[in-house]
Amino acid sequence: MNALVPNSDLNSKTLLPNRLYNAAFYGKPVIVMEKTFLAEQVSKYKLGLIINSFKNLNEIIIDYLNDIKYGEFILGIQDFFQQVLKDNENFRANVIAFLKN
């Protein structure tokens, strides 16, 4: 699955598209551009492939698929969703606290 957004502006550098969550949910590696927050998350949780250009992309994908460590990939997905749940609970708690004040 690809989430190839440019790394040319602030919005593109900081967004986390739904495609990332869908890829992780369905156990599919995601392809992203380097120098973005999305790439940081993909790297941190080992969720896919980070590229810096489209040159030789087919070869890069084949190499990635031949070298993927499936166990690390699955653990990364689990860690990613644990963090998502923590972030959602933190957000919920902060919204409730704000509304109570």
C-alpha positions in Angstrom: 0.0 0.0 0.0 1.4 3.4 -0.7 1.1 6.6 1.2 3.4 8.6 -1.1 2.8 12.2 -0.1 5.4 14.9 -1.0 7.8 16.2 1.6 7.6 19.7 0.2 5.4 21.5 2.7 4.5 21.5 6.4 1.2 19.7 6.0 2.7 16.9 3.9 5.6 16.6 6.3 3.4 16.2 9.4 0.3 14.3 8.4 -0.6 10.7 9.2 -3.0 9.6 6.5 -5.7 7.0 7.1 -3.9 4.8 4.7 -1.2 4.2 7.3 -3.7 2.9 9.8 -5.4 0.8 7.1 -2.1 -0.7 6.0 -1.2 -1.6 9.5 -4.7 -3.0 10.2 -4.7 -5.2 7.2 -1.0 -6.2 7.7 0.3 -4.6 4.5 3.6 -2.8 4.4 3.3 0.9 3.4 5.6 2.8 1.1 6.3 6.4 2.1 8.6 9.3 1.2 11.5 10.1 3.5 11.8 13.3 5.5 8.3 13.2 6.8 6.7 12.4 10.2 5.0 9.6 8.4 8.4 8.1 7.5 9.5 8.5 11.2 6.5 6.5 12.3 7.0 3.8 9.6 10.7 3.5 10.6 9.9 3.5 14.4 7.3 0.7 14.1 8.9 -1.1 11.1 5.6 -0.7 9.1 7.1 -0.5 5.6 9.4 1.0 3.1 10.8 4.5 3.1 12.0 5.8 -0.3 13.8 9.0 -1.4 12.9 8.9 -5.1 10.9 6.9 -7.6 14.1 5.8 -9.4 14.3 2.0 -9.6 11.3 1.7 -7.3 10.4 -1.7 -8.6 13.8 -3.0 -7.6 13.6 -1.3 -4.3 10.2 -2.9 -3.5 11.4 -6.4 -4.6 14.5 -6.1 -2.4 12.4 -4.9 0.5 10.0 -7.8 0.1 12.8 -10.3 -0.1 14.4 -9.0 3.1 11.3 -8.3 5.2 11.5 -9.6 8.7 7.9 -10.7 9.1 8.1 -11.2 12.9 9.4 -7.6 13.4 6.7 -6.3 11.1 4.0 -7.9 13.1 5.4 -6.7 16.4 5.7 -3.2 14.9 2.0 -3.3 14.0 1.1 -4.4 17.6 3.3 -1.6 19.1 1.9 0.9 16.7 -1.7 0.2 17.7 -0.9 0.1 21.4 0.4 3.6 20.9 -2.6 4.6 18.9 -4.9 3.4 21.8 -2.8 5.3 24.3 -2.9 8.5 22.2 -6.7 8.2 21.8 -7.2 7.7 25.5 -5.0 10.6 26.3 -6.9 12.8 23.8 -10.3 11.6 25.3 -9.1 12.4 28.9 -7.9 15.9 27.8 -11.2 16.7 26.0 -13.2 15.6 29.1 -11.0 17.6 31.4 -11.3 20.7 29.1 -15.1 20.3 29.0 -15.4 20.0 32.8 -13.5 23.3 33.3 
